[in-house]
Amino acid sequence: PDPNLTYAHELVAKMGLRPDGSAAPPPAGDAPALPTLGAANDGDGDRNMIAGAGFFVTPSDSMALILDNWEAIPHFANRGGPKGAARSMPSSAALDAVATA
């Protein structure tokens, strides 16, 4: 299924988010800190969701975020960067903006 707030509910909760995507109140007491980064994909990799501590990136914008920050992703950094990107139904205009930058 599409990695979104509904189907990736375990990741959403772990990242300190409510089911609607808003930030949940911080844990009380000595609860462990929220993870810095979380991600989910649909299995064939054409739809992704990225989450940070208390925020998420929609599947349609996640590819743009990945391409804009490829230097920080070892898979791409070790190979000299992404070889290309294709706009598809799940992507957004954000990918166009990154590709032309």
Disulfide bonds with the S-S distance in Angstrom:
none
